[in-house]
Amino acid sequence: MTRRIVTQPPAAKGWELMYWFTDHVFFEGKWIVLLAIALAPVRENLPLKFLGPATGLMLMVGSFLQLQDPIFLLLAGLLSGAILKSIRLTEPILMLLSAGGMLMGIPINGFTGVMAAKANFAPQLMQALFGATAGIGCLTVACSFTGLFLLGRYLWANRKS
């Protein structure tokens, strides 16, 4: 990987802390989930009334078990990608997806980490914290990025009207 290695909190200070924060919020796991959403298969007549709650249950259990394994993130991305590709994406839904993902994912995934870092959590506790929020945080931010991209594409296509 080409990611820069920086000191982890609580030892990180100043710009090093900001770099660590943005690295964890935007890169760790989000690209895996985005890739899985993009590569999710498109199928007709998916049982969304079962698939949606099953994805939520999987994320809840993964958070409880502190899963941050790439295979878990790939599975969450594939399931959510299949759901996203099965619904009709309108402008209001894309706006809700974008805003909702950022409003939920950034605080869950990043601000909790920075607050824990400022509270001088032990590194072992930090690892457990990120494991508990990895699935939900990565999925919500990846869905928000997807919503922003699709909303931009939707508005670009309709700008001639």
Summary of the structure (lengths in Angstrom):
residues: 161
radius of gyration: 16.9
end to end distance: 44.0
largest distance: 56.1
contacts: 497
relative contact order: 0.18
helix: 73%
strand: 0%
